[in-house]
Amino acid sequence: MEPIIRIENLSKSFGSKEVLRNINLEVFPGQIIGYIGPNGAGKSTTVKILCGLIPDFDGTVTVKGIDLRAQPLAVKKSIGYVPELAELYEVLTAWEFLDMMAGLYQIPSAQAHERIRKMLTAFGLGENMHQRMDAFSKGMRQKVLLISGLLHNPDIIILDEPLSGLDANSVIIVKELISRLAADGKTIFYCSHMMDVVEKVSDRIILLNEGTIVADGSFEALQASMGKGSLEHIFATLTASSNLHEAAGNLVAAVGGNPVTAPDEQRH
């Protein structure tokens, strides 16, 4: 099977700060990639390059056989991106915003309206579709963002903290949605700091630290190489520059509390 995404020797610097260092990666159709790392590791930079939001980089990025640098618009048509933070046009209704997004992707009007109606209803926003979004809760806005990222039926879906603000039932829907999209051949990039969720939804986990890939494989494979433990424990082992339990104890002590003894490794 040919990779749907091929990244070769990808590097990116901002001034003197090298954010990505010769990243090499192949991603295949139907994979759910848990793309994780501490703040500043290069996750967001990778994603923004892949989405065509950062055009200036070293190396080669190919999506569905198309060179990103040469044909960025063609690549963007294949990608649905749900960012962690996004500004919605709050003076618009959910319907108006999604109809605008459908127009940008050149989806035929009748088809777009059918999709918008069905997706809003499935997410429990059927009665709110003609309501201005300035009255929406964070969770409701997140649902609209998720719909906007899926509306054009992309082959690659990049989700950055997609569960932010969602209620428990909506979380279940999104998890099931991710699984079904992957079964349908869609490729999912799932970026999150919620390690328990990444562990459950991903069939391949890529851990980035200081601009380089330090782990790549299934959760079971990472456990086999790192020893038994949660993904949170593996993450901390590979990326933490200091003892996290000690740091937590120091924070408690700083506010006048009584730091307890760090829990043993079995708790991970």
C-alpha positions as CSV (number, residue, x, y, z in Angstrom):
1,M,0.0,0.0,0.0
2,E,1.3,3.4,-0.9
3,P,1.5,6.0,1.9
4,I,-1.1,8.7,1.8
5,I,1.4,11.1,3.5
6,R,5.1,11.0,3.0
7,I,7.3,13.4,5.0
8,E,11.0,13.4,4.2
9,N,13.8,15.3,6.0
10,L,11.3,17.9,7.3
11,S,12.9,20.7,9.2
12,K,11.6,24.1,10.3
13,S,13.2,26.9,12.3
14,F,11.8,30.2,13.6
15,G,14.7,32.5,13.8
16,S,17.4,30.7,15.8
17,K,14.9,28.2,17.2
18,E,14.9,24.8,15.4
19,V,11.4,23.4,15.9
20,L,11.6,20.4,13.6
21,R,14.7,18.4,12.9
22,N,14.8,16.1,9.9
23,I,11.4,14.4,10.5
24,N,10.8,11.3,8.3
25,L,7.4,9.8,8.3
26,E,5.1,7.6,6.2
27,V,1.4,7.5,7.0
28,F,-1.0,5.0,5.4
29,P,-4.8,5.1,4.6
30,G,-7.0,4.1,7.4
31,Q,-4.5,4.7,10.2
32,I,-5.4,6.6,13.4
33,I,-2.3,8.4,14.4
34,G,-1.9,9.6,17.9
35,Y,0.4,12.5,17.3
36,I,1.6,13.6,20.8
37,G,4.4,15.5,22.5
38,P,5.0,18.2,25.2
39,N,4.4,21.9,24.5
40,G,7.0,23.2,22.0
41,A,7.9,19.7,20.6
42,G,6.8,20.6,17.1
43,K,3.4,19.0,16.8
44,S,1.5,22.2,15.8
45,T,4.2,23.2,13.4
46,T,4.1,19.8,11.7
47,V,0.3,20.0,11.4
48,K,0.3,23.5,10.1
49,I,2.9,22.6,7.5
50,L,0.8,19.7,6.4
51,C,-2.3,21.9,6.1
52,G,-0.4,24.4,4.0
53,L,-0.5,27.1,6.7
54,I,3.3,27.3,6.9
55,P,4.7,27.3,3.4
56,D,8.3,28.0,4.3
57,F,10.1,24.7,5.4
58,D,13.0,22.5,4.5
59,G,12.4,18.9,3.2
60,T,9.6,17.3,1.2
61,V,5.9,16.7,2.1
62,T,3.8,14.6,-0.3
63,V,0.1,14.0,0.1
64,K,-1.7,11.5,-2.1
65,G,1.3,11.7,-4.5
66,I,1.0,15.5,-4.7
67,D,4.0,17.7,-3.7
68,L,2.7,20.1,-1.0
69,R,5.1,22.9,-2.0
70,A,4.2,22.7,-5.7
71,Q,0.4,22.3,-5.3
72,P,-0.8,23.5,-1.9
73,L,-4.4,24.0,-2.9
74,A,-4.7,20.5,-4.3
75,V,-3.4,19.1,-1.0
76,K,-5.7,21.3,1.1
77,K,-8.8,19.8,-0.6
78,S,-7.8,16.4,0.8
79,I,-7.5,17.6,4.4
80,G,-10.0,18.5,7.1
81,Y,-8.5,20.4,10.0
82,V,-10.1,21.0,13.3
83,P,-7.7,23.3,15.3
84,E,-7.5,23.5,19.1
85,L,-8.3,27.2,19.0
86,A,-10.4,28.8,16.2
87,E,-12.3,32.0,15.9
88,L,-15.8,31.4,14.5
89,Y,-17.9,34.1,12.9
90,E,-20.1,34.5,15.9
91,V,-22.6,36.9,14.2
92,L,-23.5,34.0,11.8
93,T,-25.8,31.2,12.6
94,A,-24.4,27.6,12.6
95,W,-26.1,27.1,9.3
96,E,-24.7,30.3,7.7
97,F,-21.2,29.5,8.8
98,L,-21.2,25.9,7.5
99,D,-22.9,27.0,4.3
100,M,-20.0,29.5,3.8
101,M,-17.5,26.7,4.5
102,A,-19.2,24.5,1.9
103,G,-19.0,27.2,-0.6
104,L,-15.2,27.6,0.0
105,Y,-14.9,23.8,-0.7
106,Q,-17.1,24.2,-3.8
107,I,-19.6,21.6,-2.6
108,P,-22.8,21.8,-4.7
109,S,-25.5,23.7,-2.7
110,A,-28.1,20.9,-2.5
111,Q,-25.5,18.4,-1.4
112,A,-24.0,20.8,1.1
113,H,-27.4,21.7,2.7
114,E,-28.3,18.0,3.1
115,R,-25.0,17.3,4.8
116,I,-25.2,20.3,7.1
117,R,-28.7,19.4,8.2
118,K,-27.9,15.8,8.9
119,M,-24.6,16.5,10.7
120,L,-26.1,19.3,12.9
121,T,-29.0,17.0,13.8
122,A,-26.7,14.1,14.5
123,F,-24.7,16.3,16.9
124,G,-27.8,17.5,18.7
125,L,-27.8,20.9,17.1
126,G,-30.8,20.5,14.9
127,E,-32.9,23.0,16.9
128,N,-30.0,25.5,17.0
129,M,-29.0,25.5,13.4
130,H,-30.5,28.9,12.7
131,Q,-29.3,30.4,16.0
132,R,-26.4,32.9,16.1
133,M,-23.3,31.3,17.4
134,D,-22.5,34.1,19.9
135,A,-25.1,32.4,22.1
136,F,-23.4,29.0,21.8
137,S,-21.6,27.2,24.6
138,K,-18.0,26.1,24.1
139,G,-19.2,22.6,23.4
140,M,-21.7,23.7,20.8
141,R,-19.0,25.7,19.0
142,Q,-16.7,22.7,19.1
143,K,-19.4,20.6,17.4
144,V,-19.7,23.2,14.6
145,L,-15.9,23.2,14.2
146,L,-15.9,19.4,13.9
147,I,-18.6,19.5,11.3
148,S,-16.8,22.1,9.3
149,G,-13.7,19.9,9.2
150,L,-15.6,16.9,7.9
151,L,-18.1,18.7,5.6
152,H,-16.1,18.2,2.4
153,N,-15.5,14.5,3.1
154,P,-11.7,14.7,3.3
155,D,-9.3,11.7,3.1
156,I,-7.1,13.1,5.9
157,I,-8.6,14.5,9.1
158,I,-6.4,16.4,11.6
159,L,-8.0,16.8,15.0
160,D,-6.3,19.0,17.6
161,E,-7.9,18.5,21.0
162,P,-11.2,17.6,19.4
163,L,-13.0,16.7,22.6
164,S,-12.5,20.1,24.2
165,G,-15.7,21.3,25.8
166,L,-17.8,18.4,24.7
167,D,-20.2,16.6,27.1
168,A,-19.9,12.9,27.8
169,N,-22.4,11.8,25.1
170,S,-20.7,13.9,22.4
171,V,-17.3,12.4,23.4
172,I,-18.7,8.9,22.8
173,I,-20.0,10.0,19.4
174,V,-16.7,11.5,18.4
175,K,-14.7,8.4,19.4
176,E,-17.1,6.2,17.5
177,L,-16.9,8.6,14.5
178,I,-13.1,8.4,14.5
179,S,-13.2,4.6,14.4
180,R,-15.8,4.5,11.6
181,L,-14.0,7.0,9.5
182,A,-10.8,5.0,9.8
183,A,-12.6,1.8,8.9
184,D,-13.8,3.7,5.8
185,G,-10.2,4.4,4.8
186,K,-9.8,7.9,6.2
187,T,-6.5,8.8,7.8
188,I,-6.8,10.5,11.2
189,F,-4.2,12.6,12.9
190,Y,-5.3,12.9,16.6
191,C,-3.4,15.5,18.6
192,S,-4.1,15.6,22.3
193,H,-2.6,15.9,25.7
194,M,-5.3,13.5,27.1
195,M,-3.1,10.4,27.1
196,D,-5.9,8.0,28.1
197,V,-7.9,8.9,25.1
198,V,-5.0,8.8,22.7
199,E,-4.1,5.3,24.1
200,K,-7.7,4.1,23.3
201,V,-8.4,5.6,19.9
202,S,-5.0,5.3,18.2
203,D,-3.7,2.3,16.4
204,R,-0.3,4.0,15.9
205,I,1.3,6.5,18.3
206,I,4.0,9.0,17.2
207,L,5.7,10.8,20.1
208,L,7.6,14.0,19.3
209,N,10.1,15.6,21.6
210,E,12.3,18.6,20.9
211,G,11.6,18.4,17.2
212,T,12.4,14.7,16.7
213,I,10.4,11.5,16.7
214,V,11.3,9.6,19.9
215,A,8.7,6.8,19.6
216,D,6.6,5.4,16.8
217,G,4.4,2.3,17.0
218,S,1.2,0.8,18.5
219,F,0.6,1.2,22.2
220,E,1.4,-2.5,22.6
221,A,4.7,-2.1,20.8
222,L,5.7,1.0,22.9
223,Q,4.8,-1.0,26.0
224,A,7.0,-3.9,24.8
225,S,10.0,-1.6,24.3
226,M,9.5,0.6,27.4
227,G,8.1,-1.8,29.9
228,K,4.5,-2.2,31.1
229,G,2.7,1.0,32.0
230,S,0.2,3.6,30.7
231,L,0.9,5.9,27.7
232,E,1.1,8.7,30.3
233,H,4.1,6.9,31.9
234,I,5.8,6.2,28.6
235,F,5.3,9.9,27.6
236,A,6.8,11.1,30.9
237,T,9.7,8.7,30.6
238,L,10.7,9.9,27.2
239,T,10.0,13.6,27.5
240,A,10.2,14.8,31.1
241,S,13.4,16.7,31.9
242,S,12.8,16.4,35.6
243,N,11.0,14.2,38.2
244,L,7.4,15.1,37.8
245,H,6.3,13.7,41.2
246,E,9.0,15.9,42.8
247,A,7.8,18.9,40.8
248,A,4.2,18.3,42.0
249,G,5.5,18.0,45.6
250,N,7.4,21.2,45.3
251,L,4.3,23.0,44.1
252,V,2.3,21.8,47.1
253,A,5.1,22.8,49.4
254,A,5.3,26.3,47.8
255,V,1.7,27.1,48.8
256,G,2.2,25.8,52.3
257,G,1.0,22.3,51.9
258,N,2.5,19.0,53.0
259,P,3.9,17.1,49.9
260,V,3.2,13.4,50.2
261,T,5.7,10.7,49.1
262,A,5.7,10.1,45.4
263,P,3.6,7.1,44.4
264,D,5.4,4.0,43.3
265,E,5.7,3.0,39.6
266,Q,2.8,0.5,40.0
267,R,0.3,3.4,40.0
268,H,1.2,4.2,36.4
